[in-house]
Amino acid sequence: MIGPELDIDDKTSSVQHLGSPVIPDVETSVVSVIFRTAVLWSISSYCYYTLVDIFGLDSGYSDAPFVFAFYYLVWTGVAVWLFQSVLFGTSSYDAILRSTVLMVPLFCIFGFFVVVLLPLLPKVSVWNAPPNPPEFMFASAWYYLPKSADILFQQALVAALIFSTAKAQFRLASIALGMAATFGLLHLTLAFDGFTPIYVARFTVAGVLLGVVFPYFYLRLRHGFLWAYGLHASFYAIDVVITHLFLAEPSWAT
């Protein structure tokens, strides 16, 4: 299991039972993790748009999928290295390796969806699409290669936040509420990019719901990263299928 094995509902931890105060570790303290998470997220976003401008691209995901897949894999590595004491805790090497190996079939499933199934869906019609549509509507299937790496980076940050708050003895309900608010607000910022209210609302609601369940996955299930990443990526897969089916080109336009 990746992450420290914590029971956040147990108020009688071994340290407290001995009558000793809980001394927060600077590396894993909630304030430190929140600050470093915010810095990583901000810098990665700023650098993404800077690179898009430098290369003269309309969309990094669509126009240079392999470059930006590598870009987010690098950021994932940075996040894992920076938060290794939070993410892995006292987990053994074998436990970490098992969790990593289990990710391979999941990546293969999403790879099959992107490469084989997604191109079979009908194209989105420019007549049915909303004004200023999100870039994924008319993107190629390769758009989801860097998106998958981006989700991996996001989950590394999410896991760090959840494990640090759990170590600080926050209850599961409180962590879920905080993650729901954080993930929902982040998606609410899509409104600043000029997207339609329906699009913003759909992704904000999804962000809130995902934020609620992520802490349960990480703190109550074995291989929580696998479940969290799978659900996160599945939302985008389901959303793109629905988008292509409901906004498909009419027969007379093909």
C-alpha positions as CSV (number, residue, x, y, z in Angstrom):
1,M,0.0,0.0,0.0
2,I,1.5,3.3,-1.0
3,G,1.3,5.9,1.8
4,P,1.6,5.6,5.5
5,E,-0.8,3.2,7.1
6,L,-2.9,5.5,9.2
7,D,-6.2,5.1,11.0
8,I,-7.4,8.6,11.2
9,D,-10.4,7.7,13.3
10,D,-8.2,6.2,16.0
11,K,-7.7,8.9,18.6
12,T,-5.4,6.7,20.7
13,S,-2.3,6.4,18.5
14,S,0.7,4.7,20.0
15,V,2.4,8.1,20.5
16,Q,-0.6,9.6,22.3
17,H,-1.1,6.4,24.4
18,L,2.4,6.9,25.9
19,G,1.4,10.4,26.9
20,S,3.8,12.1,24.5
21,P,2.7,15.1,22.5
22,V,2.5,14.6,18.7
23,I,5.4,16.6,17.3
24,P,4.7,17.5,13.6
25,D,7.4,16.7,11.1
26,V,8.2,19.8,9.0
27,E,8.5,17.7,5.9
28,T,5.0,16.1,6.3
29,S,3.2,18.9,8.1
30,V,-0.1,20.0,6.5
31,V,1.0,23.7,6.1
32,S,4.3,22.7,4.4
33,V,2.6,20.2,2.1
34,I,-0.1,22.6,1.1
35,F,2.4,25.3,0.4
36,R,4.7,23.0,-1.7
37,T,1.7,21.6,-3.5
38,A,0.5,25.1,-4.5
39,V,3.9,26.1,-5.6
40,L,4.4,22.9,-7.8
41,W,0.9,23.3,-9.3
42,S,1.4,27.0,-10.1
43,I,4.9,26.6,-11.6
44,S,3.9,23.6,-13.7
45,S,0.9,25.5,-15.1
46,Y,2.9,28.6,-15.8
47,C,5.6,26.7,-17.5
48,Y,3.1,24.8,-19.6
49,Y,1.6,28.0,-21.0
50,T,5.0,29.5,-21.5
51,L,6.2,26.5,-23.5
52,V,3.0,26.6,-25.6
53,D,3.7,30.2,-26.4
54,I,7.4,29.6,-27.1
55,F,6.6,26.8,-29.5
56,G,3.8,28.7,-31.1
57,L,1.2,26.0,-30.4
58,D,-2.5,26.3,-30.1
59,S,-2.6,23.4,-27.6
60,G,0.3,21.6,-26.1
61,Y,-1.8,18.5,-25.5
62,S,-3.0,18.2,-29.1
63,D,-0.1,19.7,-31.1
64,A,2.8,18.1,-29.1
65,P,1.4,15.2,-27.1
66,F,4.6,13.3,-26.6
67,V,6.5,16.4,-25.5
68,F,3.9,17.3,-22.9
69,A,3.4,13.7,-21.8
70,F,7.1,13.7,-20.9
71,Y,6.7,17.2,-19.4
72,Y,4.1,16.0,-16.9
73,L,5.9,12.8,-16.2
74,V,8.9,14.9,-15.2
75,W,6.6,16.9,-12.9
76,T,5.2,13.7,-11.4
77,G,8.7,12.6,-10.7
78,V,9.5,15.9,-9.0
79,A,6.3,15.6,-6.9
80,V,7.0,12.0,-5.8
81,W,10.6,12.9,-4.9
82,L,9.5,16.0,-3.0
83,F,6.8,14.2,-1.1
84,Q,8.4,10.8,-0.8
85,S,8.2,10.8,3.0
86,V,4.5,11.7,2.9
87,L,3.6,9.3,0.1
88,F,5.4,6.2,1.1
89,G,5.8,6.6,4.9
90,T,7.0,3.3,6.2
91,S,5.8,1.2,3.2
92,S,8.2,-1.5,2.2
93,Y,10.0,-1.6,-1.2
94,D,7.9,-4.7,-2.1
95,A,4.6,-2.9,-1.3
96,I,5.6,0.1,-3.4
97,L,6.7,-2.2,-6.3
98,R,3.4,-4.1,-6.2
99,S,1.4,-0.9,-6.4
100,T,3.5,0.3,-9.3
101,V,3.2,-3.0,-11.2
102,L,-0.6,-2.9,-10.8
103,M,-0.7,0.4,-12.6
104,V,0.6,-1.2,-15.8
105,P,-2.6,-3.0,-16.7
106,L,-4.6,0.2,-16.0
107,F,-2.3,2.2,-18.4
108,C,-2.8,-0.5,-21.0
109,I,-6.6,-0.3,-20.7
110,F,-6.6,3.4,-21.2
111,G,-4.1,3.1,-24.0
112,F,-6.4,0.7,-25.8
113,F,-9.3,3.1,-25.3
114,V,-7.3,6.1,-26.7
115,V,-5.7,4.3,-29.6
116,V,-8.4,1.9,-30.7
117,L,-11.8,2.8,-29.3
118,L,-11.7,6.6,-29.3
119,P,-11.0,7.0,-33.0
120,L,-14.1,4.9,-33.7
121,L,-16.5,7.4,-32.1
122,P,-18.3,9.9,-34.4
123,K,-16.7,13.3,-34.8
124,V,-18.1,16.3,-32.9
125,S,-20.0,18.6,-35.1
126,V,-19.0,22.2,-35.3
127,W,-22.8,22.9,-35.7
128,N,-23.6,21.2,-32.4
129,A,-20.6,22.3,-30.4
130,P,-20.9,25.2,-27.9
131,P,-19.2,28.5,-28.6
132,N,-15.6,28.6,-27.5
133,P,-15.6,24.8,-26.9
134,P,-13.0,23.1,-24.7
135,E,-10.0,21.9,-26.7
136,F,-10.6,18.2,-26.2
137,M,-13.8,18.3,-28.2
138,F,-12.0,18.5,-31.5
139,A,-8.7,17.0,-30.4
140,S,-7.2,13.8,-31.7
141,A,-7.0,10.7,-29.6
142,W,-3.4,11.6,-28.8
143,Y,-4.6,14.5,-26.6
144,Y,-5.2,12.0,-23.9
145,L,-1.6,10.8,-23.7
146,P,-0.4,14.0,-22.0
147,K,-3.7,14.2,-20.2
148,S,-3.1,10.8,-18.6
149,A,0.4,12.1,-17.4
150,D,-1.2,15.3,-16.1
151,I,-3.7,13.2,-14.1
152,L,-0.8,11.2,-12.7
153,F,0.9,14.5,-11.6
154,Q,-2.4,15.7,-10.0
155,Q,-2.9,12.4,-8.1
156,A,0.6,12.7,-6.7
157,L,-0.3,16.1,-5.3
158,V,-3.7,14.9,-4.1
159,A,-2.1,11.9,-2.3
160,A,0.4,14.1,-0.6
161,L,-2.4,16.4,0.7
162,I,-4.5,13.5,1.9
163,F,-1.7,11.6,3.7
164,S,-0.4,14.8,5.4
165,T,-3.8,15.7,6.7
166,A,-4.4,12.1,7.9
167,K,-1.1,12.1,9.7
168,A,-2.2,15.4,11.4
169,Q,-5.2,13.4,12.8
170,F,-7.9,15.0,10.7
171,R,-11.0,12.9,10.4
172,L,-11.9,11.3,7.1
173,A,-15.0,13.4,6.8
174,S,-13.0,16.6,7.3
175,I,-10.4,15.6,4.7
176,A,-13.1,14.7,2.2
177,L,-14.8,18.0,2.7
178,G,-11.5,19.9,2.2
179,M,-10.6,17.9,-0.9
180,A,-14.0,18.4,-2.4
181,A,-13.7,22.2,-1.9
182,T,-10.2,22.3,-3.3
183,F,-10.8,20.1,-6.3
184,G,-14.1,21.9,-7.0
185,L,-12.6,25.4,-6.8
186,L,-9.8,24.4,-9.1
187,H,-12.2,23.3,-11.8
188,L,-14.3,26.4,-11.2
189,T,-11.4,28.5,-12.5
190,L,-12.2,27.1,-16.0
191,A,-14.7,30.0,-16.1
192,F,-11.8,32.4,-16.5
193,D,-10.8,30.6,-19.8
194,G,-14.2,31.6,-21.3
195,F,-15.8,28.2,-21.3
196,T,-19.6,27.8,-21.2
197,P,-21.3,27.7,-17.8
198,I,-22.5,24.1,-18.6
199,Y,-19.0,22.9,-19.2
200,V,-17.7,24.7,-16.1
201,A,-20.5,23.4,-14.0
202,R,-20.1,19.8,-15.2
203,F,-16.4,19.7,-14.4
204,T,-16.8,21.5,-11.1
205,V,-19.4,19.1,-9.9
206,A,-17.3,16.2,-11.0
207,G,-14.3,17.7,-9.2
208,V,-16.3,18.0,-6.0
209,L,-17.5,14.4,-6.2
210,L,-14.0,13.1,-7.0
211,G,-12.6,15.2,-4.1
212,V,-15.1,13.5,-1.7
213,V,-14.1,9.9,-2.6
214,F,-10.3,10.3,-3.1
215,P,-9.6,10.3,0.7
216,Y,-11.6,7.1,1.1
217,F,-9.7,5.4,-1.6
218,Y,-6.3,6.4,-0.3
219,L,-7.0,5.9,3.4
220,R,-9.4,2.9,3.4
221,L,-8.5,0.8,0.4
222,R,-5.5,-1.2,-0.6
223,H,-3.7,0.3,-3.6
224,G,-5.6,3.6,-3.2
225,F,-3.6,5.3,-5.9
226,L,-4.7,2.8,-8.4
227,W,-8.4,3.4,-7.6
228,A,-8.1,7.1,-7.5
229,Y,-6.2,7.4,-10.7
230,G,-8.5,4.9,-12.4
231,L,-11.7,6.9,-11.4
232,H,-10.1,10.2,-12.3
233,A,-9.1,9.1,-15.8
234,S,-12.3,7.2,-16.3
235,F,-14.3,10.4,-15.8
236,Y,-12.5,11.9,-18.8
237,A,-13.0,8.8,-20.8
238,I,-16.8,8.7,-20.1
239,D,-17.1,12.4,-20.7
240,V,-15.5,12.3,-24.1
241,V,-17.7,9.3,-25.1
242,I,-20.8,11.2,-24.1
243,T,-19.6,14.4,-25.9
244,H,-18.9,12.6,-29.2
245,L,-22.2,10.7,-29.1
246,F,-24.4,13.7,-28.2
247,L,-22.7,16.3,-30.3
248,A,-22.0,14.0,-33.3
249,E,-22.0,15.3,-36.8
250,P,-25.4,15.0,-38.5
251,S,-25.6,12.4,-41.3
252,W,-26.0,15.2,-43.9
253,A,-22.7,16.8,-42.9
254,T,-20.6,13.6,-43.4
